[in-house]
């Protein structure tokens, strides 16, 4: 590869999508060139639409070329990437398999702003790309790169057991996947949503109970919850949910929010509740997530749009209005 011009779709100060061209020189020895076929749209992309950067961190593509030292991929392979692009490889976090917390991590929104899923091609380090299992379509794989990885990461790392009752707030881009993963892990899945609209869908995805929260003064759900995943578009009323948690329960705030968390202190302390921060997975967990999704046929519910300026603008408009059920995927023309 002597060099390639890449069509990219970027944010701008006005929030409008800008089509542009970036140039990449020849591959480094540890890099891979992908032709992008599918790219997921995440709520995080809305936060960066006013930045001068290429959007989307849920990219799926076909390997076109590999660097001289790459042995893990070959031309024609399907591969995807997520939030993390690189890490130092030698700090305590990297050496313990937790490179998502590396102090020198390269992540979407903070590094490699000239690349993203909304583009014709991408060049990434082979060590931060993932093989896509044959059982997962590229359209379904794209949202797993972030949304699927995020919910699986919290469930996998922090002691959730098949015997646990698990609460999930919200049936959206994260929530509809959290329901599927928790159900396939063997848990009782208790879902909370503002209205009745998504009851039937939640039950089909694997929920065992469904509770409407709008205009409800007190939740009564029977047995308490051991884990509570917050996947709605904004923070919940914490007082509302602490009353239905079991002693030593864990809360996972997976919602993107710039607001402070305010919790009723004594109720939190005397019941030994854990507030567990969690983001996208490190690579080992990401691979396990893809294997689990392939084995159990976990599939995001997606709406497809063309990977064009007009298609991206339409998808982002629907997402801002809360009209996407449940993940938007941009598909490149063949």
Beta strands, then each sheet from edge to edge (+ up, - down):
strand 1: 3-10
strand 2: 18-25
strand 3: 31-41
strand 4: 58-66
strand 5: 78-81
strand 6: 84-86
strand 7: 106-107
strand 8: 121-125
strand 9: 130-131
strand 10: 165-169
strand 11: 188-193
strand 12: 209-212
strand 13: 225-230
strand 14: 245-253
strand 15: 274-275
strand 16: 302-306
strand 17: 327-331
sheet 1: 1+ 2-
sheet 2: 8+ 3- 4+ 5- 9+
sheet 3: 8+ 3- 17+ 16+
sheet 4: 6+ 7-
sheet 5: 12+ 11+ 10+ 13+ 14+ 15+
end
